[in-house]
């Protein structure tokens, strides 16, 4: 499973929209979208809160 697939699955499992997750991480919704589409990857400092949300 790719990072994009994992992120999308975790977001859906937690009933979060892209916008809600972006707000929790203090980033733009567009960043979440790009991550989920494999168009870009987050910086390591953005991954730590993703792990903590779960």
Secondary structure, DSSP 4 states (H G I P E B T S, - for coil): --HHHHHHHHHHHTT--HHHHHHHHTS-HHHHHHHHTTS----HHHHHHHHHH-
